[in-house]
Structures are given as C-alpha cells and as structure tokens.
C-alpha cells in the first residue's frame, strides 16, 4: 500500500468491535486500509480527531422516508440529510408510507430511481408482504430487497393490507426458501380494532384511552404467534419496534430453542414513558404505544443483557396537520432518525454507563450483519470508511431549527443531549460537518449477500 492515502483520521478514540483505542485510521478507495497507533505518510485529507470518539457510521434499519408519492410528509433528500446529521451513513426504507407502496418490482424501481438521484447516504429497501402481493415476493427478492415487512394489524395505510394467517403461512414458507427475513409489526388486529372502536363510540379519545386500546397483551400475544409461524416454516423473523419486556422474553426463549428470531427496539421506548406522552401530546403518538416506567426499566435490563439485536428510529413523519385533533384519531408516528445515536449516548452511556462498543454494535454492526450487508458496520480493515465523529461531552439543547426533516417536528425538541455528532463520513467523504450537509448525494444501493 502506498503511503499516500485518500484520508487519514488522526488521534481519535476509535470505537472498534473489541474495544476503544486511541489510533489513526487510513482510508484508500473508500475503504479502511490501516488502523494503527500512528500512521505515517501523506493523505489528500487529514482530519484531526483529537478529543473525539470515532464510531462506525450508523445504519438505521427502520425508516419511512415516504418518497415517492407522499413527499409532502418527507423525502429521501430531507430524510437522508437528517440521518447524516445524526451520524448515519445508511438506511433501510420501509415499503410504506410511500404511494404506491413497494409491493412489486415496478414500484421498487421507482423508489430506487429517486434514491439514486437524491440520497446523501447509502440505502437499502424493504419489500412488503401483504395479502395482495404473495405472487410478487420473488421479483422483489430479485430486485435486492433486504427483507420483507408485514403488519399483523391495520398498517394505517389502506393500500398496505394487513397480513392475515394464511398470508403469514404462505409468505413465510416462500421467504424461508428465498433466505430473506420477515419483519412484523406485532399487534393483535381483532383486539386493537374492537377496543379502539369501543373507545371512540363512547367519546374516549385521549392519551390514556389510546394506551388502553392497545394494551401490552396485543403485542405479547402476537409476538408469540409469529414465533410459532417462524418456527414451523423456518422463516427468519424480526419483531419490529418491540415495546414490552415480556415480548422480548418470548424472543429470547425462542432463540434458546433454535428459532431464528430477533427483535429491534426504538429509542422512544427507552427514553419516553406514558407520562411523557401525556405532557408532549400527539407529537409522541406511535404504535405500539409508549409504555409505563416499570416496563421501561425492564427494557433497559434487556438491552444490557444483549437481548435486543439493534436500535432503529422508526422515523415515521407526516404532514403536521395530521397530528391536529384528538389523540386517538390522529396519525401515529414519531420523527426521530436524527437523534438515535445522540439519544443512546445521553441515556445509555452517560446516564447508565452502557459500553460504547455495545452502542456501536446496536447502531451499526449488528444490523449490517443480520441483513448480510458485506463490508459495512465496523471500524475494521477492509470495511467501508464510514465514521461518526462524536464529542462525547458536548452538551446541547435540540432546537427545531437543528432538524433536517421536511417538517421540523420531534418530541425531542427542547431536550438536553450529551454527546454530539460533529462530523459524518461516508466511504471516506465528509457528508456532514459542524451543522451542515457538505456533500452532494453520493448514496449507493445496498443489497444482501445471500
């Protein structure tokens, strides 16, 4: 290797898979080529990381950027910019709430064309599994989807039908043969529907009424059933945005007996409680709902015990007008992709002494390994030169103007964070620095290696 590199990051605290070490990192042709205490030689660019922690760039496994078709809610341009500002280098976009949804090759390619033109960061796509597209799973797999997403309950979008039991059986059998995972939004359809209708019929539409209409049993029961389907079909299963510690226990028990099932959680289940939702209002409405303090404490225990595979944002924005009205009736979704890493640094590392290495695994390494994205997610020789430079002790209060979302709305506006992303580097190119996007769209399509 020539001593002339494209980039050298000098004197940073590097968060590697086996620990944190003070080191230099050399980059050539978009890849990490050397990590050493001191790297001599020249580089086209040198970044002084003195006092900074160098994390692997985050991959957000669960976002709704809504492009194409609902660009009044969010776009790939604004969503990927926000992700970059939060230390992100890649996202996996859900098959809804774009319109049309990503249920066949035509609509996959339409979304791909937008991302190729507009994405600041790298990207992969989920395909949808619904009762309406069982015959399209093969063609979506050929397009390179990273997996399939389904809803056990109503998705909130009529053009994305829920997965009934027949669809679950046939779909999982097909996905087992394709070798691709299925992620399921697990809430019991019949219970949530009946409880919601009963509540609205009696003019109970507040925050606590919403919680009561989607109690923990709706998730726990459905997680158990989906595990049964996965165990019998051999399908790889992911539980989306798991919100209850008891449901995580079901996943852990199933893994012990050999079922290929994992779960992700989302920052707001770790940071917010039902009391916070009452204070914040509709900006903090999501599904499954945010739970109580006792459950949250147990969720942290599961995180410390390595029972949660990765942490995503479930960034699910909308036109703010759709958040106006009674809590039960408004759109459920939280804008959060810009604050996932800073949230974990604040609430996990600073507040609870959660190891930095494990934060890197939850936000970068695990998600890429699970979805078989080669060469991404770790600071290791041969991997993509993806980095988030962090000032661990810099405190800031999040302001609406700091957000790169199309609509500068988030339940975290006004919150105090400790640990700030100062620079994000994608494949050796700085894409965000000191509060500004610094690159044109350079994102590449990520596909699983099967």
Buried (B, 14 or more C-beta within 10 A) or exposed (E): EEEEBBBBBBBBBBBBBEEBBEBBBBBBEBBBBBBEEEBEEEBEBEBEBEEBBBBBBBBBBBBBBBBBBBBEBBBBBBBBBBBBBBBBBBBBBBBBBBBBBBBBBEBBEBBBEBBBEBBBBBBBBBBBBBBBBBEBBEBBBEBBBBBBBBBBBBBBBEBBBBBEEEBBBBBBBBBBBBEBBBBBBBBBBEBBBEBBEEBBEEEBBBBEBBBBBBBBBBBBBBBBBBBEBBBEBEBBBBBBBBBBBBBBBBBBEBBEEEBBBBBBBBBBBBBBBBEBBBEBEBBBBBBBBBBEEEBBEBBBEBBBEEBBBBBBBBBBBBBBEBBEEBBBEBBBBBBBBBBBBBBBBBBBBBEEEBBBBBBBBBBBBBBBBBBBBBBBBBBBEEBBBBBBBBBBEBEBEBEEEBBBBBBBBBBBBEBEBBBBBBBBBBBBBBBBBEEEBBBEBEBBBBBBEE
